Amino acid sequence: MAAQTVDYLVIGGGIIGVNMALHLKRRNPGASVCVVDKEPELGLHGSGRNSGVLHSGFYYTSNSLKARFTRDGNAVLKNYIRERNLPLNECGKLVVAKDESELATLDELLKRGHANGVELFKITEKEAKKIEPRVKTCQYALWSPNTATSSPVPVLDAFRKDAEDMDIQFQCSEPFVKCRGNRVWTKTLAFDAGYVVNAAGLYADRVGHAFGFGKNYAILPFKGLYLKSSEPAGSFKTNIYPVPNLQNPFLGVHVTVTADGHHKIGPTAIPAFWREQYQGLANFALGEFFETASLGSQLMLKADFDFRRLAREELRKYNRAHLVGLSQALATGLELPTLTHWGPSGIRAQLLNLKKKSLEMDFVFEGDGKSFHVLNAVSPGWTCSIPFTEYMIDRMEKMQNAN
């Protein structure tokens, strides 16, 4: 087939891919930019299925990329949402301790927040109850006023409109098939690309491997589920999170207030058996099943954290009563009769370091003068999306100039 010549080809039309395309076009107005995505529309995977929480940036150590971009991304993305009159609930977040054993970790989070320049306050139990009367905590809590929630799909749609207004081309239903150098084949098209950007999310490792990058990594999928409450909007005033285990990248079961004022509890972080295991046997892929089972078995034996315990605990969360029971440590009035409906599931594209047998806690990317590969853009990738993608374009340009 005849190949279309483009200056920049972006593989993956999620929040990261579309923002990469936008930054490229702004810096190179005369360049042709094309985004390809394997689905018929954007936002069918991580970018449209995330919790919608705009994090403020206090979970991460000050030397991490997440710390660098979450605080700034929170402010920039909230401004973007406000300017376009999209749904935004500036409800804040409380982080609570169930007993005295968790107070030291609360203090560590406070130190991280201050080191990262994040507005974060240590408040008494009485002060926490003024913010959220239903909250439970031991002695004190952390208050993050800048945490907010929005609706991911309208935000992604707005970014796509911005891109189309700048003559960025979109080709949907065009999954990556193969490459030879910078000639890229999708399902029905071929491209001769001056530069390739891989932002393929759940399949970023596969695309990276085809270009010779990310050989030490593989995506390990984790399934996230929320239980939606039938209580009326406004039943909770703020998000409520537990003290997390800082040794793994998951934040535990929490109460999330949605953009429309309702609430849900979750998520799970259940090891998935294939990459798009959203519901039942849909999208089942035998090869992925065996690959994921093999990687999970390796982690069971050799991981640098207790993956066996994590997997066992997360699988228990399929039980609705157990998940509700975990949430009851955070707040009063969370009961089974009002938490009956599972919301849409999401899959976290978590990067596994094959050499270290560990889950990557920070963003990971690789590239050279011909291609750039975003291998790990997990939570809070949505919050960080604008400044993080601009930073990656800076790094990409240095790689291009070095060649």
JOTA-V108622 format. One record per run of one state. SS is the DSSP state (A for helix, B for strand, O for the rest). FROM is the first residue (numbers start at 1). LEN is the number of residues. Records with the same first field share a line. If there is no record, write none. Layout:
SS: FROM-LEN  FROM-LEN
This chain:
O: 1-3  12-3  28-5  37-9  50-3  55-10  84-4  90-3  97-3  116-5  132-3  136-4  145-3  151-1  166-3  172-4  181-2  187-3  199-2  211-6  225-1  229-10  243-11  258-5  267-3  272-14  303-4  317-3  328-3  332-4  339-2  343-3  354-4  360-4  368-3  377-4  403-1
B: 4-8  33-4  53-2  88-2  93-4  121-4  135-1  140-5  148-3  169-3  176-5  183-4  190-9  217-8  226-3  239-4  254-4  263-4  270-2  331-1  341-2  346-8  358-2  364-4  371-6
A: 15-13  46-4  65-19  100-16  125-7  152-14  201-10  286-17  307-10  320-8  336-3  381-22
